[in-house]
Amino acid sequence: MDTASQRSAGVIMCTIRNGAVHVLLMVQDNSRYGRSGNDKIIDIGAKGALEKGEDEVAAALREAEEETGVRPAIEKGFREVAKYYYEDVLWKTGRMTRIGKSVTYFLALLTSRQADGIRMSHEHVSCRFVGIDDAIGKVRKAGQKRVLRKVREYAKARGWK
């Protein structure tokens, strides 16, 4: 089997609802793209591959705006990397490939107005804000769970409710 690597960046978007931190979860239906594996994938933020010459922050902000319609302000002091592998047929080769993916996540606390203005892109089939503990329970990838636990710690240290 061939191997490849991919670098991505994204923004985990939070808001305060009913006195508690909520995280935007976005559901992607991979079957729409002819991809193999699980059809429904839960993303913990808007994310995507870095474009040529683009740094991680620029890529994360671009993806957030493309996928949600919101250009958030990045919180200082939060940067976490999640790594995982998946298998897919690459369109360039037509061969099954094991892909090592590294996603650098940044964090944004949205205002109520921004959170209410989220519009889902064509890449996702649904999105919604859920409590941080509920979000940790819903995601499957261990790296995403670890990153969400870091979000919870960050929020607690800053007095977010």
N, C-alpha and C positions, 0 to 999 in steps of 0.2 A: 504494500500500500504506500502511496506517495505521502509526503508530509509537507506542511506549510505552516507559516506563522502569520498572525495578524495583530496589529495594534489598533486599539480603539480608545475613545474617550467619551465620557458622558457626564450628565448632571443628574444627581438624585434631587428631586424637588420635594420639599416639605412645606407644610402649612400647619397652622395651629387651628384646630377645630374642637369645639366643646372643651377647651382647656387642655388638649392633648396634641402631641406631635403626630401628624399623619404624613404618609409618604405616597407619592404617585406611583402606582403600579400600572404597567402598560403590557397588554397581552398581544403577542404577535402570533399569527397563524402561519406557520412555516409551509403548510401544504399549499398555500396560495403561490409560493415561489418554487414549487416543485422540489422542495428540500426533503431530505430523509429525516428519520428520527421522530421525536415528539412533535405532534402537530401544533400544540399550543405551548408557547414559551412565554414565561412571565419575565419582563424586564423591570429592573429596579430604577430605571431612569432612561431618559432619552440618550441614546449612544450610537456611535458609528465609527467607521474607520477614519483614520487621519488621512487627509488629502496631502499630496506632495507639497512640501514646504510649510505645512501647517503645524503649529505646536498643539499640545494637549488641550490647553485652555480654549484656544480658538476653535478647535474641533468640537469640544464639548458644548460651547455656546452656540455654534452653528447647528449642531444636531438638535439641541434643545429648541431652538427657534423653528427649525424645519419640522420637527415631530410634534410640537405642542403649540406653536404660535407665540410662545413667550420667550423673551430674552432675559433670563434671570441674572441677578447679581450673585457672583460666586462668594461663598463664605471664606474668609481667610483662615488658614490653619487646618483645612480638611482636604486631604488628598489620599485616597486609598486605591490600591491595585488589586483586582481580582483576576486570577488566571484559571483557565479551564481548557478542556479539549473537546472537540466534537468532530464528527465525520460527516462529510458532504461530498457530492460530486462537483468538482470544479468546472465551471462553464468553459474555461480556457482549454482544459485537457480532456474533459469528458470522463475523467477517472476519479474513483473514490479516493479521497484524501483525508488524512488525519490532520486537523488544524489545531495548532496551539494558539489560543487567543489570550491576550493581555488587555484588560480594560482598566483605564485610569478613571476613577470616579471623583468628581467634585461635588460640592453640596450647595444648595440654594434654599433659603427660606423665603417662600413667596408670600406676598401680601394676599389678603382675601380676594381682592380684585383680580390679581394675577391668577390665583388658583381657580377662580370662577370663570376666567377667560381661556382656560386650556381648551384647545381644539385638537382633536386627534387627527393624525396624518393617515394617509392611505396604507402605511406600513403596519398599522395596528388595528385590531378588531374591537378592542375595548380599552378603557383606562379609567381609573378611579383612585381617589385618595383613601387609604386605609390606615388604621392605627399602626404604629411602628411594630408592636409585638405581633399583631395580626400579619403584617407584611413579612416578618421574619419566618412565621409559620407557613406562609404561602409559597415562598420561593424554594426551588429545588436545589440549586447549585450552592455548595458549601461556601464558596468564595463570596457569593452574594449575601448569604446569611451573615458571614463575618463582617462584611462591609456595613450591613444594616445595624449590626450590634455596635459598630464604631459610630454610626450616625446617632444611635440612642445615647451612647456615652457623651458624644460631642454636645448634643442637645441638652442633656442633663447638666453638664458642666457650665453651660451658658444660661441656665435657668429657663429654657424653653419649657413650656408645660406640655 
